[in-house]
């Protein structure tokens, strides 16, 4: 052991390299096997069975984080975190489950369908289309991985989940340094339980979580360097502000946090002044840069005269009229549907301002209604601020929700009491930013705090601070103060910085690269018989699901029994009935008609499909329902 330790000390990058290899291997090895029943079982438990999962993971993480040997602790923690995320993906794929935004484990639905086909459009035509334009950072990010995965949806999704695991790993290590192992576990639980719902889904929540968690970890890193009086701490904090801004434009949520962060930086690096206006200006420029770069990427990968904020104001209106739903404006003002982009948003803001001026009591009522919903102690409430932790076990729900609210209240008290400590002031900044964001991004209008993907770190760090106080009191009384000391894990700090820089580069430059290398070709219509629809599409192996009357289930293959059982999880009877009546056996895959940019599910016999990525020309029938168009080819051939 001494020789190994000496080797790592002499070779600075040897251990980070070993850690990277171990993390990647432990993540990938779980996705490779097929028909191994215990892998399937564990995957389903981790994705859907919270009580069993929590009991095991809490013990394992406590053991790994408390190991005295730093490198061994880091390796074992990686061997817990990365397989957890991999198993959560296996839980979806191995049983080919159907959820709100994914069908049969892989086929994207609703918003996910639009994001996927938008990314395909960027890949094949050099620009985003449809709903994907609203979130250009995520759509471009996913298109980047699709490109290097050869269009294989499963590989691209696995890459996205791996990056999610990386930011989660670095965050728990950094929280462990700031507090202690038990508090780091308290922090990690809501993070994972929130994001596991979106693992395997082509949704912008993944991008918001990744950037938000990377920014949060960098915030803590910069604060630690400031506390230790190391040079360059402000550079890392400014980078974190920039990343947090990108996280908010990638998946808007606690966007009101930004001005409070600007003031906080001016206070923390004030020198002998009350506030450093120079630092405030520089921080403001970092925030502005985040918005401007997002706009630049948007303008580069979308067609002229398109808009990124086509749904702006819907949620605010619901609050302004007394706490109504996201779609209330369409009921009260149906005429806005007839207005064009730009004019519509302006009109919506006029309506909101007039509503608040004329009926301020309704706006206050809407705010109070929101508070009563998201801070409700009823565990069955899926709009609760900690609703991501809900389980099928009623006792578990009460234990989790009540304890996390208690820890959070204690955490707020500690932060106020120790308000001269920058770490606790930073948490108060996150709290204030969250509260001020609620009227802009009403959390009560969507389940499981979906809007706040970029701010889930706050929902974990506040109760972690509260639990840290309780734990420290108990540890001192039973004379276990040695368990209060945070470990020294500085060895991977440089690895975190390098990863963050690479991640930021991919997020910003990746979409531009995909646009630059997108095929430059004119698609020529070949025509079809009267009554048939013409489609030109790209077929990508690894992005389809084959449904058979017999056989076992593991994406891309699914038995008819599992398929039809899962379909009934969709909250839309029309979609259920349609998918239920599709003839079996068949193969279904999502695509985009390159002739007119419409999204389609192609339903076809697998024997008609090629073995490799190919551009196809097809003629057949298209049937449209609310979930999208279904294309049934009568004739299909390679397009040259």
N, C-alpha and C positions, 0 to 999 in steps of 0.2 A: 504493500500500500504506500509506503514511503517513497518508493521508486516512481510509482505512478504520480503521486503528488508532486514530486520534484520535476517530473517530465512536464506536467501541466504548468508549473511555475516558470519553467524555462521557455516554454512555447506558449505564448500568450493566447493564440487563437486556436490552440489544439482542443481545449475543452468546449468552447462555443461550437466548434465544428462537430465534435462528438454529440453535443446536445442537439444540434440540428438534425444529425443523422438519426439519432434515437427517436426524436419527435416525429420525423417524417415516416420512419419505418413503423413505429407503433401505431400511427394513424392509418397508413396505407394497408398494412397486413390484414386488418379487419375487413377491408372492403373487397379483398381479392377472393377469398374462399366462397364456394357455392354449396348449398345443400348441407351445411353443417348446422344442425338443429340448435346447439347451445348458443352459437353466435346470434342466430335469429332470435332466440328467447331473450338473451341479454339486451339485444338492440331494442326489442319491444318494451322491455322493462324500463330501460333508461329513457326512452322517448315518451312513454305513456304512463308508467307506474311510479309516481313520485315517492311514496312512502318507502318502498324497498330500495329505490335508488339512493335517496338521501341518507338512509341509515348506513349504507356501505361506503358511500363517497366521503361522508363526514369523517368517519374513522380513518379511511385511507389517507385523506389529505392531512389530517392532524398528525398522523405518524410521519408522513413524508416531510412536512414542514418543520417538525420538531427535531429531525435528525441533526446531530451536532456537526457531522461532516457536511460542509456546505455543498460541495460538488455532488455528493451522493443525494442530498436533499433535492437539489435542482433536477437531477436526472429522474428520481423517483416521482417527483411532482409532475414532470413531463409525461412519465409513463402512466399517470392517472388522468391528466387533463386531456391529452390528445386522443386516447382511445374512447373517452367519454363522448367527445364530439363525433368521432367516427361511428360509434355504436348508435348515436342518435340518428345518423343518416341511414345506417343499416336498418334501424327499426322501421323506417319508412319504406326502404327498398325491398327488404327481405320479405315483407308481407304485402308489398304493393298496396299500402293503405291509401284510401281516398280521404282527403281533407278539403277544407274550403277552397284552397288555392292550388291544389294538386290532385290529379286523378290517377289512380292506379300507381301511385308512388312516384311517377315521373312526369306525366302530362300536365303542363302548366294550365291553370284555369283563371278566368277573370283577369285581375290586374297582372298576375304572373304571366298569363298568356300574352298580354300586350307587351310586357317587358321583354319576354323571350323573342317574340316576332320583331319587336323594334330593334333588338340587338342583332337579329339575323339580317335586317335591312341594312344596318350599319356595316355588317360583315360583307354583304353581297353587293350593296349599292353605294356605300359611302355616306349614308345619312340615316338618322333615326326617323321613325314614322309613328303615328298614333300616340297612345298614352305614354309611351316610353320617353317622349320629348320632355315630359314634366320632370323627369329625374335623369338628366343627361349623364351625370357622374356614374350612377349605378349602371345604366344601360351600356355606357361605353366601357366600364370596368368589366362587366360580364361578357361583352363582345370580345374583349381582349383575350379572356380565357377560352371563350368558344373558338377563337381563331387558332390558338395554339393547341387546342384539344381536337382540332380537325372537325369542329362542329359537333363533337360528341357532348351532349347535354350532361351525361353522368360525370364525365371527367371534369368539365367546367364547373359543375356544382361541387364536386369533391374538392377542387382547388379553392373555391370560395369558402367552404366549410373549414378547410385547413387554416386559411388565413384568419378566420374567426377564432379558431382554437389558439392561434399564436397570440393574438391581442389579449385574449382571456388569460392565457398563461402569464404573460408579462404583467398583467394588471394584478393578479393575485400575489405574485412575487413582490411587486412594489407595495401593495397594501400590507403585506407581511412585514416589510421593512419599516413601514410607518407605524404599525400597531403591534400585532402579535399573531401567531398562527390561528387561534380560535376565531379572532375577529376577521382574519383574512377569509376563513371558511364562511363566516356569516355574510361577508361581502360577496363571495363567489356564488352562493346559492341562487339569489334572485337573478344574477346575470345569466347563468346557464338556463334556468327555468324560463326566462324570457326568450332567449334566442333560440332555444331548441324548437320552439313553435314554428320558426321560420327556416330552420335547417332543411334543405331539400326543396325550398320554395324560391322561385325566381322573383324575389320582391326586394324593393329598395330598403326595407328594414335591415337587411343584411349589411348594406353599405353604411347606413346610419350607425349601426352598432359597431362595425369595424373601425370607422373613423372616430366615432365618439369615444370608444374604449382606448384607442391608440392615443388620442388627445389627453384623456384623463390620466393615463399612465405617465405621459410626458409631463403633465402638470405636477404630479407627485414627485417625479424625478427632479424637476427644476426646483421645487420647494425644498427638497432634501439637500440639493447642492447649495441653495441659498442659506439654509440652516447651518450647514457645515462650512459656510463662507468660502465656497469654491468659486473660481472665476467662470464666467460664461453661463451662469444659471439663467440670466434673463433671456439669452438667445433661445434656450430650450423652452422657456415659458412662452415666448412669442411664437415659436413654431407650434406649440400646443394650441395657442389661441387661433392660429391660422387653420390648423387641422379641425378644431372644434367648429369653426365657421363653415368649413367644407362639409362637416358632418351635418350641420343644420340645413344647408342647401341640398344635400343629398337626400335627407329625409327630415323635412321641417318638423320641429317640435319645440324644445325650450329655447327658442331663438331670442327671447328677451334677456337671456343670461349674458349675451355679448356686451351690452353697455356696462353691466355691473363688473364683468371681467376687466374691461378697460380701466375703470376707476380703481379696481383692486390692484392692478399692476402699477398704476401711478402712485398708489399708497405704499405698496410694498417696497418699491425701489425709489422712495422719495428723498432719501438722503436726509438733509436737515430741514427740508421743506415740509409743508403739510401734504402737498401732492406734487409730483414731478410732472409738469405739463409736457415736458419733452417726451417722457416715457408714454404719457397718455396719447400723444399725437402718433408716436411710432406704433403703439398697440392698435390704435384706430386704423392706421394704414394697413396693418396685418389683416384686420377684419374686412376692410374695404377690398383688399387684394383677394381675399377668399371669394367675395361676391363677384368681383370683376373677372377673375379667372374662370369661375363657373359660367359666367355669361359668355366669355370668350369661347370656351369649349362648346357651349350650347350653340352659339352662332356658327361655329365651324362644322358641326356634325348634324345640323338641321337645315332644312330648306328655307329660303327667304320668306319673310313675313309670317313665320310661325311664332308661337308664344309658349313660354314656359309656365305661366301662372294662370292657366285656363280655369282652375277651380278655386282661385283665391277668393276668400271672403265667405264661402258657404258656411264654414264652421262658426265664424264670428257672428254671423246673422242669427244662428240658432241661439247663441248666448244672449244677443241683444233683445230678442223677443221673449225672453223669460226662461231659457233653458230647454229649447226645443232641439229636434234632431238636425243632423247635417243637411238633410234634404228639404228642410222647412221652407227655404227661400223659393224652391220650385213650386210649392203649393201656394204661397202667398203672392208670388210675382212670376207667374208662368211665362210672361212676356220676355224674360231675360234669355230664354232658350232661342229666341229668334235673333238675338244680337250677335254680331261678329266678335272675334277675339280682339281684345283691347278696349272696345266700346263696352263689352259686357262687364269687364272687371271695373271699369270706371263707374258704370251704372250701379253695380253691386255696392261699391264703397259709398256712393251717394245715398243709397237706400239705408245702409248701416248707420251712417252718420245722422241722417234724419231720424231714424228710429231711436237712437240713443238720446238725441236732443229732445225729441218729443215725448219719449217715454223712458226717462232714466231709471224709473222704478223697475221696469222690466229687465233692464240690463243688470241691476243689482240682484234682482230675483234670479236671473240666469247664473250669475256668479255663485250665489248662495246654493242654488240647486246643484251646481257642479261640485262644490265642496261637500255637500251632503252625500253625493254619489261616490266620489273617488276616495273620500276619507271615511266611508261607511265601515263599520266593524262587522257587517254581515258577511261571513265567509262565502256565501253563495253568490255574492255580487261580482259579476265578471268585469265590472267597470272600476273596481277597487284599485287603488294605487299599487297594491301588491297582489292583484288578481292573477298575475303570471304564475303564482305559486299554488294555485288551487288544484286540488286533487279529488279523487272519487271517495276519499275517506273524510267524513264530516269532522271527526275528532282532530285529524291532522290539519284540516283547514283552520279550525279554531286556534290550534296551537301555533301554526305558522303566522297567520294574519295578526293575531293578538300580540304575539311576542315581537314581531317586527314593528308593529305600531309602538309598543312599549319601548323597544330599543331606540326607535327614531325619536320619540319624545325626550328620552334621556340624552340622546345624542345632541338634540337641539339645545338642551340645557347646558351641556358641556361646552358646546361651541360658543354660546353666549358668555358663559363664565370665563372661558379662556380666550376671549376675543382679541387679546394681544398676540396670540400665537398665530402666525400666518396660515398654518395648516388648517386650523379650525375656522379662521375667517374665510378661507377659500371654500370650505364646505357650506358656510352661511351664504356665500355668494351664489353657490349652486342652488341652495334652497330658495333664496329670494328670486333668482332667475327663473326657477321652475314655477313659483307661484304667480309671477307676473306674466308668464307665458300662457297660463291656462285660458285667459280670454281669447288669445290669438289662436292657440291650438287646443281646443276644448277636449280634454281627455275623456270626458263622459260620453262623447259621441262615438267612441269606438272601443271595442273590448280589449282587455289585457294591456292597456296603456300603449297601444300600437304606435301612436304618434311620437312617443318619446324613446324611440330606439337609440338615438344619439345621446341620451341622458340616463340610461339605465344604471350607469356607474354611480350616479347620485343616489338612486334608490337602494343601492347596496352600501355605500360608504357611510351614510348617516346612521343606519342601525348598527353598522360595524363599530362606529365610535361609541355608541351607547352601550353595546355589549362589552366593549373593551373596558369601560369603567366598572361594570358589574363583575367582570372576570378578574380585574385587578384587585377589587375589594375582597372577593372570595379567596383569591390566591394568597393574599397577604394574611388573611385570618387563619388559613390552614398551612401557612408557612411554605408556600410553593412559589415564591417570588422569582425563582430562576426561570419559571415558565412565562414570565412577563417580558423578558428581554427579546427585542426583535433581532433576527439573524443578520449576518453580514453577507449579502448576496451581490456585492458590487461587480462580481466577475462577469455577469451577463448584461450589465448596463450598456456597454458599448454595442453588444449584439442587438439590443432593443433599439438603439439609435439608428443603427444601420438598417434594420428592418423597417423602421418608420420612414426613413428617407426613400427606400426602395418602394414601399407601399405608396407614398405620396407621388412618386414619379409615375408609377403604373396608373394611378387614379387620374392624373392630369395629362400625362403624355400618351397613355394607352389608347384612348379614343381617337386621338389625332393620328397615331400610327396606323390604327385599323382603317381609318378613312383613307390614308395615303396609299395603303396596299390593297384597298378594295378593288375588285375587277372593274376595269373601264371598258364596258361593252354595251352595245345596243342590242336589246332583245327584240327579235323579230317574230311577230305573230305568224303562226303557220295555219291558223284557222282550224275549225272543227265542224262537224256536221250540224245541221240546223237543230236547235233545241239543246245542244251540248255547250258546256262552259269550257273555256280554254284556260289552262294553268301551266305556267313554267315555274318550277320549284327546284330547290336543292335538297337532295336526300342525304341525311347524315346518319350513319350507323351509330347506335348508342343513344339515340334520341326518340326511340319508339318503344311501344309495348305490344307484345303479341299475346292475344287471349285465346286459350284453347279449352276444349271441353274437358280434357283430362290433363293430368300432369301436376307438378308442384309449382309453387309460386316463389319467384325471386326475380325482380326486375332484371331483364326486360320481359321475362315470361310470367304469365299469371293465369291461374286456373279460372274457369268460368264461375265457379262457386265464390272464390275470393273476390273476383271482379264485381259481381252483382251484389255481394254483401257490402262491399266498400262504397259502391255508388250511392247508397242510401244515406251516407254521411253528408252529401251535398245539400245545403240549405235552399234548394230550388227544385220544386216538383217537376217543372217542365224539363229541366236538365236531367234529373233522375230518370224520368220516363224515356227520354230520348236515348240516353246511353244504355238503358236497360234493354231497349228493343233493337240495338245494333246486332246484326247477324254475327254469329260466332261459328267457326274460328275466323279471326281477322288480325290485322296489325294496324295500329293507330299511331300516327305521329303528328306533332304540331309543325306548321311551316308557314311560309308567307308566299303568296302568289306574286312573283317578281314582275308580272305585267301591270298590276294595279295596287300592289302593297296591301292587299287584304289578308287577314290571318285566317288560316284554315286548319281543321283537323282532317288529315287524309286517312280514309278507311279503305284498306286494300289487303289482298292476299299477299302474304310475305314472299311467296315464290315469284311475284312480279317485281320485287325490289332487287336492286343490285347489291353486291357485297361490299362496295366501297362508296365513298362520297361521289355523287354524280348529279349533274344538272339534268332534270327530266322535263319532257314535254308531255302533257296529258290532256285528254278530253273526257268529259264525264258530266256528272250531275252534282250541283251544289245545293244543299239544303241548309237554310239559315234558321237558327233559334237564338234565344237571348245569349247563350254561352258562346256563340260564334258560328262560323260556317263549317259544314261537314261536306267534304269532297269525296265522291265515289267515282274513281276513274273507270271508264270503259276501255280506254286505250292509253297505254303509257309506253314511252320510249326515251332513249337518251337524246338530249338536246345538244346539237353541235352547232 
